[in-house]
Amino acid sequence: MKLDDVWAALREGVNDFRRYPQFGLFFGGIYALGGLFIVTVLIRYHLPWMIIPVAIGFPLIGPFVAVGLYEVSRRHEKGEPITWKGVLTEVFRQRERQLSWMAFAVLFVFWIWIYQVRLLLALFLGFKIPATLAALFTLLTTTPEGIAFLMVGTVVGALLATILFSLTVISMPLLLDHDIDFVTAMITSIRVVFENPVPMFAFGLIVAAAAILALLPAFLGLFVVLPILGHATWHLYSRAIARV
């Protein structure tokens, strides 16, 4: 694979979103509104320290939410009819297939992310955690302890994100496309990533940057960003798997 494959996959992702915006907005909306709901609950129960790690870690579960988008791109690529019944039926059918096991892997990594944030907060800030998000942001950006927490947390978060990206970027669409076990799918995904480090990690950086930017306008950017990235992931998978 080359970097040209990444740009081509992104262009095809944009094209699929333009062709089938109703599906993109539907699945993107589920993701965006889910994020808003979680943040609202955290604010309601006065847990401001959880808002930032949840917002940053929320894109980690994006590949699982994007299964419906993979199915739309798969059907378009193979010339199959694209209907709500067909797409949603295939999405719900994944409960009986190996893709459901990948959900546990994704949520496990997300849980580790939240746990390590709690651990680092305790190590660096102790009992200094303020009661409001604004005060927490001030503490993290203006004190030595807060800056140290952000630096270490960024490194640990990047490591976890890289691991999860390597495990899921190919395995998720592969499990939708083929009836194989999830361990084989994850091994295949890792192999593709490490055999094509430059294009795959370039795609990973684009995904991370776009997802974080999409979070800023109250998660609303995910209505557009998630569909484009979801469709693009399918097309990158198609290009990668053809070379395996």
N, C-alpha and C positions, 0 to 999 in steps of 0.2 A: 504494500500500500504506500501511497504518497500523500503529501499534503493536498494535492489536487483532489484526491478522493474526499477529503474532509470538506473542502469548499463545495464540491459537487453535491455531497450529501446534504449540506446545509441549504443549498439552492433548491434541491428537490424537496426538502422539508418545508420550505416557504411555499413552493408550488402546491404541495399536497394540502397545506393549510388553506390556501386560496381556493383550491378546488372543492374542498369539503369543510368549510368554516364551521358548519353546524356541529360537526363531531369535535373539532378542535376546541370550540368555545364550551361545549358540554363537558368534556373531560378536563379542560383547563379550569373551568369554573368549579368543578368538584374539588380540585386541588387548591385553588385560591380561597374558596369559601371555607374549606376545612382548616386552612392556616389561620384565617381570620377568627374562626370559632375558637380554636385553641388559644390564641393570644387573648381573646376576650375573656375566656375562662380564667387564664392566669392573672389578668388584671383584676377580675372580680374577686379572686381569692388572695390578692395581695402577694403575688409571687413574681416580682419584677425581675429577679435574677434569672428566672427561667425563660423570659421572653427572648433574650438575645440568643442563647444556645438553641432554643427551639426554632427560632426563625432561621438561623444559620444552618441548623441540621435538617430542617424540613425538606430541602431539596434532595436529601439522601434517599427519600422514599419515592422520588419522582419516577424512576424507572418502572416501579411496580404500578403506579397510577397510570402510566402511559401505555399499558398493554392494549387498551382500546385503540389508541393511535397507531400502534404497530399493526393491528389487524386491518385498519383502514388502508394503510400504505401497502400491506401485503396483498389485499384484494385488488387494489388499483394496479399494482405491479403485475399480477397474474391475470388481469382482465376479468375478475370475478365481480358479480353485482355487489354494490355497496349499499346496504339498507340498515336501518336501525335494528331491525329484528336480527339480521345476520350478525352484525358486529356485537351487539349486546349478548346474544346467545353464545358466541364464541368466548367473550370475556367471562361470562358466568361459568362456562364449561371448564375454565382453567382451575376451578376449585377441585376438580376431580383428577387433575393432571399434576405433573411435577412442578409447574410454575407456582403452585400454592406453597411448596416447601421453600421456594426462594423468598417468599414473603417473610418467613421466620428469620432467614438469614439477614434480610434488609433491616427488619425491626430490631434484631439482636445488635447489629452495628449501631443503629440509632440509639438504643438503650445504653450501649457502652459510651457513646458520645455524651449523652446527658449525665451519666455517672461520673465520667472523668471531669466534666465541667464542675460538678458539685465538689469533687475531690480537690481540684485546683483552687476553687473559691475558698475552701476551708484552709488550704495550705498557705495561700497568699494573702487572703483578706480576713480570715478568722471570723470574728464577730462584727466586722465593720460593714456588713452588707446592708445598704440603706433600704428604705421602704418604698421608694419610688423609682421609676425607670430613669427619670432625669438625673436624680441624685446618683444612681448607680453608674450612669454614663460619665458623669463628672468624676466620680471616684476612679473609674477605670482609665480615664485619659489624663488625669492630672496628678496622680500619686505614683511613686515608685512601685508600690505593691500592685496597683492596678495595671500599670504598663507591663510589668513582669508577667502578670497573669495573662494579659492579652498576647504577649509574645510566645509564651509556652503553650497556651491554648491554641494559638494559630498553627504551631508546628504539629501538635498532637492531632488537631482537627484535620489538617492537610494529609497526615498519614492515614487516618481512618477513611477519609474521603477517597484517597488513592486506592486503598485496599478494596473498598466497596465498588468503586468505578471499575476496577480490573475484574471483579467478580461478576458484575452485572451487565456491562455495556454490550457484550455479545450474548451472554447466556439468556437474558430475558427474551429478546426476539427469537433466539434459537429454540427455546423451549416452546414458544408459541408456534413456530414453524415446523418443528419436528418432535416426534414422540420419543424423547430420550430422557435419561435420568438427570436430575439437577446437578449431581456431582460431576458428571461428564461435561455438562454444559458449562459449569464454572471453570473446570480445567481448560476447556476449549477457549473460554473468554480470556483467562489469564495468559494462555499461550499466544493468542492473537495480539494481545496488548504488548507482551514482551518481545514478540517477533517484529512488531511495528511500533516501537516506542515513540518516535517523533510524531507521526500523524495521530496516534491514539491519545497521547497525552496532550497534544495540541487541542484535540476535540474536547478532552476532559476540562482543560482550562477555559475553553469557550463556554462549555456548559456551566461551569462553576460561576464564571463572571456574569453570564446572562441571567442565571437563576438569582444571584445575589442582587443584581440591579432590578430584577423584576419584583423582588420583595419590598423595595423601598417605597413605592406608592401603595402602601397598605395591602400588599400581596396581589394587587390588581393586575400588575404586569404579567402574572402567571397565566392569565386568560389567553395571552398570545404567545408568550415565551415557551410554556410547556408544550403546546401543540407543535410548534416549529421544531423544538429539540426532540420531541418524541418521534415525529415523522423522520427527522434527519437521522436519528439513531437507527431506525429500521433500514434506511438506505445505506448507512455506513456498514451495518451488519451484512447487508446483501453484497456489498463490494468486498468486505473482508472474507466472508465465508466462501465466496467464489474462488478465493486464492488459497484457501486452506487445503 
